[in-house]
Amino acid sequence: MATKSPVFTPILIGGSIILMISFAIRSSFGLFQIPIADEFLWPRAEFSMAIAIQNLAWGIATPFFGALAEKFGDRKAISFGIVLYTVGLLISSNAVTPEAHQFLNLIIGCGIAGTGFGPILAVVGRSTSPERRSLVLGITTAAGSAGQVIGPPFTSALLNSMSWSTVMMVLAIIVFATLLCLLAIHPNKTNIDTGPKEKLGDALVNAAKDPTFSMLFLGFFSCGFQLGFITAHFPAFITEACATIPPNSLIRSLGINTTSSLGAFSIAVIGLFNIIGAITAGYLGKNFTKKYLLSLIYTGRTLASIFFIMTPMTVETVILFSIAMGGLWLATVPLTSGVIGYIYGMQYMGTLYGIVFLSHQIGSFVGIWLGGSLYDMFGNYNLVWWVGIGVGAFSAIIHLPVNEKPLSERTSVATT
């Protein structure tokens, strides 16, 4: 029986810092929409496609980084991701065509995969005891949320005083500095409770045959759709659609004087409340059935979105929606990753979670691309909001028949 490990370990702290910086920058890309489009006179769909490609590349590369970490070591896989992230940002700062931005965001997306949930949650999850794993995964996920709190306002402040290209170079330097955090990740301390040894090919085949794995894969699509669309388009949506901030509004005391700054602030509010939501979800996942918690989260997102788009947009509704969505934002991650580790074991959690996460990023790609395309077609984002509501309702339903019993136990019962 595995012994309990401390909650806050060097691996947790180092991995959380890498994830926080990675997400701080990733969540800021929507702020480049208007500056880049205005400078080059591009349609909104051009840079939207670049961000969409970034998210798709992130999803495709995540299982490969999980496999790299499991074969060659966590440090090597994560450091490779940091280098790709840095190089992509540096070269993007000098890109002047849509095609260049789209190609370079492919590289950035691979870098995010190497510094994102797949390898980081796997290395942290393997370093802790099963009793504390759900909570620790929630804390690590919350670190990504903390990045979302600090990233957009920080990037917005830089964009107010520098060109967008200079800002990208500054962000590249910050990403590169996270190589120092790898000193906290000790390979010989990341193999607690990995379970019986199994070949990767066998693990993939067994998961593919399990209907529950397909349900988790399909259910994660709407999470990516909603998060991708909001991250990429919400700042611009608020800038253009929100009513003017009243002169005596309380929010002006925070320095939020324009709808543009309100857009960046709303992303930060989502990140702030997601810290609470992610940790709470991780804690609840220890004591309650994860599939029901996931269904409730998707139901909450669906209802919050319906309320938001059917109500006249004001500063108050933007803040209320950001709070509600923030509490539900990445709360799915510790629950989804936790249930994968519980059902299929920790040995190949990085790879198996990465495959499920691919669905999340396909959803992100569709949400970001569709948002830009429908905006250019109709001049607003109304239709894509309703598409997001529909896929959210689908995810709320498809998690209900998930079988949370470990696959090894189900297999042993079937053979007796």
C-alpha positions in Angstrom: 0.0 0.0 0.0 1.4 3.4 -1.0 2.3 5.8 1.8 0.9 9.3 2.0 3.2 11.9 0.6 3.4 15.6 1.4 1.0 17.8 -0.5 3.5 20.6 -1.4 6.6 19.0 -2.8 9.4 20.4 -5.0 7.9 18.6 -8.0 4.4 20.2 -7.3 5.9 23.7 -6.9 8.3 23.4 -9.9 5.6 21.9 -12.2 3.0 24.5 -11.0 5.3 27.4 -11.9 6.0 26.0 -15.4 2.3 25.5 -15.9 1.4 29.0 -14.5 3.8 30.8 -16.9 2.8 28.6 -19.8 -0.9 29.4 -19.2 -0.3 33.1 -18.5 1.1 33.6 -22.0 -1.3 31.2 -23.7 -4.4 33.0 -22.2 -3.1 36.3 -23.5 -3.1 35.6 -27.2 -6.6 36.9 -27.6 -5.3 40.4 -26.7 -3.2 40.3 -29.9 -6.3 40.0 -32.1 -7.0 43.7 -32.6 -3.4 45.1 -32.6 -2.2 42.6 -35.3 -5.4 42.9 -37.4 -5.2 46.7 -37.3 -1.6 46.8 -38.2 -1.9 44.5 -41.2 -5.5 45.2 -42.1 -6.4 41.5 -41.8 -9.9 40.0 -41.5 -10.5 38.7 -37.9 -10.4 35.1 -39.2 -6.7 35.3 -40.1 -5.3 35.6 -36.6 -8.1 33.5 -35.3 -6.9 30.7 -37.5 -3.4 31.1 -36.1 -4.7 30.7 -32.5 -6.9 27.8 -33.6 -3.9 26.1 -35.2 -2.0 26.7 -31.9 -4.7 24.9 -29.9 -5.0 22.0 -32.4 -1.2 21.5 -32.4 -1.3 21.7 -28.6 -3.8 18.8 -28.5 -2.1 16.7 -31.2 1.4 17.1 -29.5 0.2 16.4 -25.9 0.0 12.6 -26.1 3.4 12.6 -27.9 5.0 14.6 -25.1 3.4 12.2 -22.6 5.0 9.3 -24.4 8.3 11.2 -24.6 8.2 11.8 -20.8 7.4 8.2 -20.1 10.2 6.9 -22.4 13.0 9.5 -22.0 12.2 11.3 -18.7 10.0 14.2 -17.6 12.8 16.8 -17.6 13.8 16.1 -21.2 10.3 16.2 -22.5 9.4 19.4 -20.6 12.6 21.2 -21.5 12.0 20.4 -25.2 8.5 22.0 -24.8 10.0 25.1 -23.2 12.5 25.5 -26.1 9.8 25.2 -28.8 7.6 27.7 -27.0 10.4 30.2 -26.8 11.5 29.8 -30.4 7.9 30.1 -31.6 7.3 33.4 -29.7 10.6 34.9 -30.8 10.1 34.2 -34.5 6.4 35.3 -34.3 7.5 38.7 -33.2 8.8 39.3 -36.7 6.1 37.6 -38.7 4.2 39.8 -41.1 1.9 37.4 -43.0 -1.1 35.3 -41.8 0.6 32.2 -43.1 3.7 32.9 -41.0 1.7 33.5 -37.8 -0.3 30.3 -38.5 2.8 28.2 -39.0 4.6 29.6 -36.0 1.6 29.1 -33.8 1.9 25.4 -34.7 5.3 25.5 -33.1 4.0 27.5 -30.1 1.2 25.0 -29.7 3.7 22.1 -29.5 5.6 24.1 -26.9 2.4 24.6 -24.9 1.9 20.8 -25.1 5.3 20.2 -23.5 4.7 22.7 -20.7 1.0 22.0 -20.2 -1.4 19.7 -18.5 -0.3 16.4 -20.2 3.3 16.1 -18.9 2.9 18.3 -15.8 -0.1 16.6 -14.4 1.4 13.2 -15.1 4.7 14.0 -13.3 2.9 15.6 -10.4 0.3 12.8 -10.2 3.0 10.1 -10.1 4.8 11.8 -7.3 2.0 11.7 -4.8 -0.1 9.1 -3.0 -3.5 8.0 -4.4 -5.2 9.5 -1.3 -4.0 13.0 -2.2 -3.8 12.7 -5.9 -7.1 14.4 -6.8 -6.4 17.3 -4.5 -2.8 17.7 -5.8 -4.0 17.6 -9.4 -6.5 20.3 -8.5 -3.8 22.5 -7.0 -1.6 22.1 -10.1 -4.5 22.9 -12.3 -5.2 26.0 -10.2 -1.6 27.1 -10.9 -2.6 27.3 -14.6 -5.6 29.4 -13.5 -3.2 31.7 -11.6 -1.4 32.2 -14.8 -4.6 33.3 -16.4 -5.1 35.8 -13.7 -1.7 37.5 -14.1 -1.2 36.9 -17.8 -3.8 39.0 -19.6 -3.5 42.1 -17.4 0.3 41.9 -17.6 0.2 41.5 -21.4 -2.4 44.3 -21.7 -0.1 46.6 -19.8 2.8 45.8 -22.0 0.7 46.3 -25.1 -0.2 49.8 -23.9 3.5 50.8 -23.8 5.1 48.6 -26.4 4.5 47.2 -29.9 2.9 43.7 -30.1 6.1 42.4 -31.6 8.2 43.6 -28.6 5.7 42.1 -26.2 6.1 38.7 -27.8 9.9 38.9 -27.3 9.4 39.7 -23.7 7.1 36.8 -23.3 9.6 34.5 -25.0 12.3 35.4 -22.4 9.9 34.7 -19.6 9.1 31.2 -21.0 12.8 30.4 -21.4 13.5 31.3 -17.8 11.2 28.4 -16.7 14.0 26.0 -17.5 15.2 26.7 -14.0 12.1 25.1 -12.6 13.2 21.7 -13.9 15.7 21.6 -11.1 12.8 20.8 -8.8 11.7 17.8 -10.9 13.7 14.7 -9.8 13.2 11.7 -12.1 13.8 9.2 -9.3 10.9 10.6 -7.3 8.2 10.4 -9.9 7.3 6.7 -9.9 5.1 6.2 -6.8 2.2 3.8 -7.3 2.5 3.4 -11.1 0.8 0.0 -10.8 1.7 -3.2 -12.7 4.0 -2.9 -15.6 2.3 -2.9 -19.0 3.3 -2.2 -22.5 2.2 1.1 -23.9 0.6 -0.5 -26.9 -1.5 -2.8 -24.7 -2.6 0.1 -22.6 -3.7 2.0 -25.7 -5.6 -0.9 -27.1 -7.4 -1.7 -23.8 -8.4 2.0 -23.4 -9.6 2.1 -27.0 -11.9 -0.9 -26.4 -13.4 0.7 -23.3 -16.6 2.7 -24.1 -15.8 4.9 -21.1 -12.6 6.2 -22.7 -14.6 7.2 -25.8 -17.2 9.0 -23.6 -14.4 10.9 -21.9 -12.8 11.7 -25.2 -16.1 13.0 -26.7 -17.1 14.9 -23.5 -13.9 16.9 -23.4 -14.7 18.4 -26.8 -17.1 21.0 -25.5 -14.7 22.0 -22.7 -12.2 22.9 -25.4 -14.8 24.6 -27.6 -16.0 26.9 -24.9 -12.6 27.7 -23.4 -10.9 28.2 -26.8 -13.7 30.5 -28.1 -13.8 32.6 -24.9 -10.0 32.9 -24.5 -9.5 34.0 -28.1 -12.7 36.1 -28.7 -14.1 37.3 -25.4 -11.8 40.4 -25.1 -12.7 41.5 -28.6 -16.4 40.6 -28.1 -16.6 42.8 -24.9 -14.6 45.6 -26.5 -17.2 45.8 -29.3 -20.5 44.8 -27.7 -20.4 46.0 -24.1 -22.1 49.2 -23.1 -19.8 52.1 -22.3 -18.4 52.0 -18.7 -20.3 54.6 -16.7 -18.2 57.5 -15.3 -19.0 56.8 -11.7 -18.7 53.0 -12.0 -16.9 51.2 -9.2 -14.8 49.3 -11.7 -13.1 52.5 -12.8 -11.4 52.6 -9.4 -9.5 49.5 -10.5 -8.2 51.3 -13.5 -10.7 49.7 -15.9 -11.7 52.7 -18.0 -12.4 51.2 -21.4 -14.2 48.2 -22.7 -10.9 47.0 -24.1 -9.3 46.9 -20.6 -12.6 45.3 -19.3 -12.0 42.4 -21.8 -8.5 41.7 -20.4 -9.9 42.1 -16.9 -12.7 39.6 -17.5 -10.2 36.9 -18.6 -8.3 37.6 -15.3 -11.5 37.3 -13.3 -12.2 33.9 -15.0 -8.7 32.8 -14.0 -9.0 34.1 -10.4 -12.3 32.2 -9.8 -10.9 29.2 -11.6 -8.3 28.9 -8.9 -11.1 28.3 -6.4 -13.0 26.1 -8.8 -10.0 23.9 -9.7 -9.0 23.3 -6.1 -12.6 22.7 -5.1 -13.1 20.2 -7.9 -9.9 18.4 -6.9 -11.1 18.2 -3.3 -14.6 17.1 -4.2 -13.2 14.5 -6.6 -11.7 12.7 -3.6 -15.1 12.1 -2.0 -17.7 12.2 -4.7 -18.3 10.4 -8.0 -16.3 12.3 -10.6 -18.6 11.7 -13.6 -21.5 13.4 -11.8 -19.3 16.4 -10.8 -18.3 16.7 -14.5 -21.9 16.6 -15.6 -22.8 19.3 -13.1 -19.9 21.5 -14.4 -21.0 21.3 -18.0 -24.6 21.9 -17.0 -23.5 25.0 -15.1 -21.5 26.3 -18.1 -24.5 25.8 -20.3 -26.9 27.7 -18.1 -24.4 30.6 -17.5 -23.9 31.0 -21.2 -27.7 31.1 -21.9 -28.1 33.8 -19.2 -25.2 35.9 -20.6 -26.2 36.0 -24.2 -29.9 36.6 -23.5 -29.3 39.5 -21.2 -28.2 43.0 -22.4 -24.4 43.2 -21.9 -23.2 45.6 -19.2 -20.2 45.7 -17.0 -22.1 43.9 -14.3 -23.2 41.0 -16.6 -19.6 40.6 -17.9 -18.3 40.3 -14.3 -21.0 38.0 -13.2 -20.5 35.7 -16.2 -16.7 35.8 -15.7 -17.1 34.7 -12.1 -19.6 31.9 -12.9 -17.5 30.6 -15.9 -14.3 31.0 -13.9 -15.6 28.7 -11.1 -16.3 26.1 -13.8 -13.4 26.9 -16.2 -10.7 24.2 -15.6 -12.6 22.4 -12.9 -13.0 19.6 -15.5 -9.2 19.0 -15.7 -8.4 17.5 -12.2 -11.6 15.4 -12.5 -11.0 14.2 -16.0 -7.3 13.5 -15.4 -8.0 12.0 -12.1 -10.6 9.6 -13.4 -8.2 8.5 -16.2 -5.5 7.8 -13.7 -7.9 5.9 -11.5 -9.5 3.8 -14.3 -6.4 3.1 -16.4 -3.6 3.5 -13.9 -0.7 6.0 -13.5 1.9 4.3 -15.7 0.7 5.8 -18.9 -1.5 8.5 -17.6 0.4 11.2 -19.5 -0.2 9.5 -22.9 -3.9 8.5 -22.2 -4.8 11.9 -20.8 -3.1 13.4 -23.8 -5.3 11.5 -26.2 -8.4 12.6 -24.3 -7.0 16.1 -24.3 -6.7 16.0 -28.1 -10.5 16.1 -28.2 -10.4 19.2 -25.9 -8.1 20.9 -28.4 -10.0 19.9 -31.4 -12.9 21.6 -29.7 -10.7 24.6 -29.1 -9.7 24.7 -32.8 -13.3 24.6 -33.9 -14.4 27.2 -31.3 -11.7 29.7 -32.2 -11.9 29.2 -36.0 -15.7 29.2 -36.0 -15.8 32.3 -33.9 -13.6 34.2 -36.3 -15.4 32.9 -39.4 -18.9 33.5 -38.2 -17.9 37.0 -37.0 -16.6 37.9 -40.5 -19.8 36.4 -42.0 -22.4 38.0 -39.7 -20.5 40.7 -37.9 -21.2 39.2 -34.5 -20.6 36.1 -32.3 -24.2 35.2 -31.6 -24.4 31.9 -33.5 -21.2 30.5 -32.1 -22.4 31.1 -28.6 -25.5 28.9 -29.3 -23.2 26.2 -30.8 -21.2 26.3 -27.6 -24.4 25.9 -25.5 -25.4 22.9 -27.6 -22.1 21.0 -27.2 -22.0 21.9 -23.5 -25.4 20.2 -23.0 -24.1 17.2 -24.9 -21.1 16.8 -22.6 -23.4 17.1 -19.5 -25.3 14.1 -20.8 -22.5 11.9 -22.1 -20.6 11.7 -18.8 -23.5 10.1 -17.0 -22.9 6.5 -18.3 -19.1 6.7 -17.6 -17.9 3.6 -15.7 -15.5 4.7 -13.0 -14.5 1.2 -11.9 -10.8 0.5 -12.6 -10.3 -1.3 -15.9 -8.1 -3.9 -14.3 -10.9 -4.9 -11.8 -13.5 -5.0 -14.6 -11.2 -7.2 -16.7 -10.5 -9.6 -13.8 -14.2 -10.0 -13.1 -15.0 -10.7 -16.7 -12.3 -13.5 -16.9 -13.5 -15.3 -13.7 
